Amino acid sequence: GAIAVFFHGLGYFCNNVIGIVYAKKESDELKISYVGYFGRRRDIDTHFDHVCSPPQQGFLKDPLFHPIIVDSEGKTKKLRLFVDGKIIDEKKFCKLLGTNF
């Protein structure tokens, strides 16, 4: 019982966390890789304009994750980006999300 509760909590905490955002240099296409509920890698192929980062409202901000919304193929997916992740191209990252970390 306790082990199942532990793994459910861990799966819920790690659900929809972005691992890597691949950006093509020649175009505005992106591939966003994130972790699903059961720990499987999921990929979304989308366009630069379909990704947005809503401002966190209120005084309760999540200290670990930053929300990301992806509108791709008529589906809206709410993902979370780890705040202390490694950023390779900061200029493109700031243009994509409209924020600095």
Secondary structure, DSSP 8 states (H G I E B T S, - for coil): -HHHHHHHHHHHHHTTEEEEEEE-SSSSEEEEEEE-TTS-EEEEEEEGGGEE-----SS---SSEEEEEEEETTEEEEEEEETT---S-HHHHHHHHS---
